[in-house]
Amino acid sequence: MTATTDQGAALRIAAGRKPFVEPLRLGERVKEIRLANQWTLEDVSQRTGLARSTLSKIENDQISPTFSAVQKLIDGLGIDLPQLLSPPKVQARTMGRRDLTRRGHGERHPTPTYEHELLSCELAQKRMIPFKTIVRARAFDEFTEWVRHDGEEFLMVLEGEIRLYTEYYEPLSLTDGDSIYFDSAMGHALVSTSEADAVVLSVCTRGDGTP
């Protein structure tokens, strides 16, 4: 069977001429491609020469596109036939996960400068890493090297005051309620400047940068 014959058979299926074949959900696929490119119906109409009303009916499965309409969609959208015939992507389903950490029941990891309390430890494969930290350090020279790790970090001061030292900026003072978002691969360090040790909440992304 030649490539031309294959394409003709596929287009006949796309045109709805073989009702016993599993539906190709062309309407959903056309809409998916349009939205992925942030095109309006008018944009696609101008690209393909098909009327907006026709495109709307195709997307809503009110009509099956003819052989000619399918060809115009392929040419106008700048795709090939296999791309048009690919099934629409299945939207990710909400898994409904949750992980409660009662006050003081996180996983503690003390260090000479910080006392970390990891939160939501029972939840595997988290996209974020939340933890609460008591800042024990009182001077920058208590750190033997910069703290750094892949990803990004959101930090909020819950109690007290801190001074945030970063590799490329002047030290910054933050008090309770202040927050900051920064590249955590940049060297950084926290010290408490309030009478009592400050407490901060941090949320970090994983090393691949995914939220």
C-alpha positions as CSV (number, residue, x, y, z in Angstrom):
1,M,0.0,0.0,0.0
2,T,1.4,3.4,-1.0
3,A,1.8,6.4,1.3
4,T,-0.9,8.2,-0.9
5,T,-3.3,5.3,-0.3
6,D,-2.6,5.4,3.5
7,Q,-3.3,9.1,3.6
8,G,-6.5,8.7,1.6
9,A,-7.7,6.0,4.0
10,A,-6.9,8.1,7.0
11,L,-8.7,11.1,5.6
12,R,-11.8,9.0,4.9
13,I,-11.8,7.9,8.5
14,A,-11.4,11.6,9.6
15,A,-14.3,12.5,7.4
16,G,-16.5,10.1,9.3
17,R,-16.9,7.6,6.5
18,K,-16.2,4.5,8.6
19,P,-18.6,4.7,11.6
20,F,-17.4,1.4,13.0
21,V,-13.9,2.8,13.6
22,E,-13.3,4.3,17.1
23,P,-14.0,8.1,16.9
24,L,-11.0,10.2,16.4
25,R,-12.3,13.1,18.4
26,L,-11.1,15.5,15.7
27,G,-13.1,18.3,17.1
28,E,-11.3,18.1,20.5
29,R,-8.0,17.8,18.7
30,V,-8.6,20.9,16.6
31,K,-9.6,22.9,19.7
32,E,-6.6,21.6,21.6
33,I,-4.2,22.8,18.8
34,R,-5.9,26.2,18.6
35,L,-5.8,26.9,22.3
36,A,-2.2,25.7,22.5
37,N,-1.2,28.3,20.0
38,Q,-3.5,30.9,21.7
39,W,-5.5,31.4,18.5
40,T,-9.1,32.6,18.3
41,L,-11.6,31.0,15.9
42,E,-11.1,34.0,13.7
43,D,-7.3,33.4,13.6
44,V,-7.9,29.8,12.5
45,S,-10.5,30.9,10.0
46,Q,-8.0,33.3,8.4
47,R,-5.3,30.6,8.4
48,T,-7.5,27.8,6.9
49,G,-10.2,29.6,4.9
50,L,-12.9,27.8,6.8
51,A,-15.7,29.9,8.3
52,R,-15.8,30.5,12.0
53,S,-19.2,28.9,12.3
54,T,-17.8,25.8,10.5
55,L,-14.8,25.6,12.8
56,S,-17.1,26.0,15.9
57,K,-19.3,23.2,14.7
58,I,-16.2,21.0,14.0
59,E,-14.8,21.7,17.5
60,N,-18.1,20.9,19.1
61,D,-18.6,17.7,17.1
62,Q,-21.7,19.1,15.5
63,I,-20.4,18.2,12.0
64,S,-17.7,15.9,10.7
65,P,-15.1,17.7,8.5
66,T,-15.0,16.8,4.9
67,F,-11.9,15.7,3.0
68,S,-11.4,19.2,1.8
69,A,-11.9,20.7,5.3
70,V,-9.3,18.3,6.8
71,Q,-6.8,19.3,4.1
72,K,-7.4,23.0,4.8
73,L,-6.9,22.4,8.6
74,I,-3.6,20.6,7.9
75,D,-2.3,23.3,5.7
76,G,-3.6,26.2,7.7
77,L,-2.5,24.9,11.1
78,G,1.0,24.0,9.8
79,I,0.8,20.4,10.9
80,D,0.8,17.0,9.3
81,L,-1.9,14.4,9.2
82,P,-0.6,12.2,12.1
83,Q,-0.5,15.3,14.3
84,L,-4.1,16.1,13.5
85,L,-5.2,12.5,14.0
86,S,-3.4,12.1,17.4
87,P,-5.9,11.7,20.3
88,P,-6.3,14.8,22.5
89,K,-4.2,14.8,25.6
90,V,-6.0,13.5,28.7
91,Q,-6.2,16.2,31.3
92,A,-4.4,15.3,34.6
93,R,-6.9,14.2,37.2
94,T,-6.9,15.6,40.6
95,M,-5.4,13.0,42.9
96,G,-6.8,14.6,46.1
97,R,-3.6,14.1,48.1
98,R,-3.1,15.8,51.4
99,D,-0.7,15.5,54.3
100,L,-1.4,17.1,57.7
101,T,1.5,18.0,60.0
102,R,0.4,19.0,63.5
103,R,2.3,21.7,65.3
104,G,5.6,20.4,66.5
105,H,5.3,17.1,64.8
106,G,7.5,17.6,61.7
107,E,10.7,15.8,61.1
108,R,13.5,17.7,62.9
109,H,17.0,18.2,61.5
110,P,19.2,20.3,63.7
111,T,22.4,21.9,62.4
112,P,24.9,24.2,64.1
113,T,23.2,27.3,62.6
114,Y,19.6,26.2,62.0
115,E,17.0,23.8,63.5
116,H,14.9,22.6,60.6
117,E,11.5,21.0,60.9
118,L,10.5,19.3,57.7
119,L,6.7,19.4,57.0
120,S,4.4,17.0,55.1
121,C,6.9,14.2,55.4
122,E,4.4,11.4,54.7
123,L,3.6,12.7,51.2
124,A,5.9,11.1,48.6
125,Q,7.1,12.8,45.4
126,K,6.1,16.3,46.5
127,R,6.7,19.1,44.0
128,M,7.5,21.5,46.8
129,I,9.5,21.0,50.0
130,P,8.1,22.9,52.9
131,F,9.9,23.4,56.2
132,K,10.0,25.6,59.3
133,T,13.3,26.8,60.6
134,I,14.5,28.2,63.9
135,V,17.5,30.4,63.0
136,R,20.1,29.8,65.7
137,A,23.0,31.6,64.0
138,R,23.7,35.1,65.3
139,A,26.6,36.1,63.0
140,F,27.5,35.5,59.4
141,D,30.9,34.1,60.4
142,E,29.2,31.1,62.0
143,F,28.8,29.7,58.5
144,T,31.8,28.0,57.0
145,E,30.4,28.3,53.5
146,W,27.3,29.6,51.7
147,V,24.1,27.6,51.9
148,R,23.0,26.7,48.3
149,H,20.8,24.1,46.7
150,D,19.1,23.7,43.3
151,G,15.7,25.3,42.6
152,E,14.0,28.3,44.0
153,E,12.8,29.3,47.5
154,F,10.0,31.3,49.1
155,L,10.8,32.4,52.6
156,M,8.5,34.2,55.2
157,V,9.5,35.3,58.6
158,L,7.0,34.0,61.2
159,E,8.6,35.3,64.4
160,G,11.4,37.7,65.2
161,E,13.8,39.4,62.8
162,I,16.5,38.0,60.5
163,R,19.3,39.3,58.3
164,L,19.4,37.6,54.9
165,Y,22.9,37.4,53.4
166,T,23.0,36.5,49.7
167,E,25.9,36.0,47.3
168,Y,25.1,38.9,44.9
169,Y,23.3,41.4,47.1
170,E,23.8,43.5,50.2
171,P,22.4,42.0,53.4
172,L,18.7,42.5,53.8
173,S,16.7,42.8,57.1
174,L,13.3,41.1,57.4
175,T,10.9,41.1,60.3
176,D,7.8,39.0,61.0
177,G,5.4,39.0,58.1
178,D,8.1,39.9,55.5
179,S,8.7,37.4,52.7
180,I,11.1,37.0,49.9
181,Y,11.5,34.7,46.8
182,F,14.9,33.9,45.5
183,D,17.1,31.6,43.5
184,S,18.4,29.1,46.1
185,A,21.3,28.1,43.9
186,M,22.7,31.5,44.9
187,G,24.7,31.4,48.1
188,H,22.6,32.5,51.0
189,A,22.5,32.5,54.8
190,L,20.2,33.6,57.6
191,V,21.1,35.0,61.0
192,S,18.7,36.1,63.8
193,T,18.9,39.7,64.9
194,S,15.9,39.7,67.3
195,E,16.3,39.0,71.0
196,A,14.8,35.5,70.6
197,D,15.7,33.2,67.8
198,A,13.7,34.0,64.7
199,V,11.4,31.4,63.1
200,V,10.9,31.3,59.3
201,L,8.8,29.2,56.9
202,S,10.5,28.1,53.7
203,V,9.1,26.4,50.6
204,C,11.6,25.1,48.0
205,T,11.1,23.7,44.6
206,R,12.8,20.5,43.6
207,G,16.2,20.5,41.9
208,D,14.6,20.3,38.4
209,G,12.8,23.6,39.0
210,T,9.3,22.2,38.9
211,P,6.9,23.7,41.2
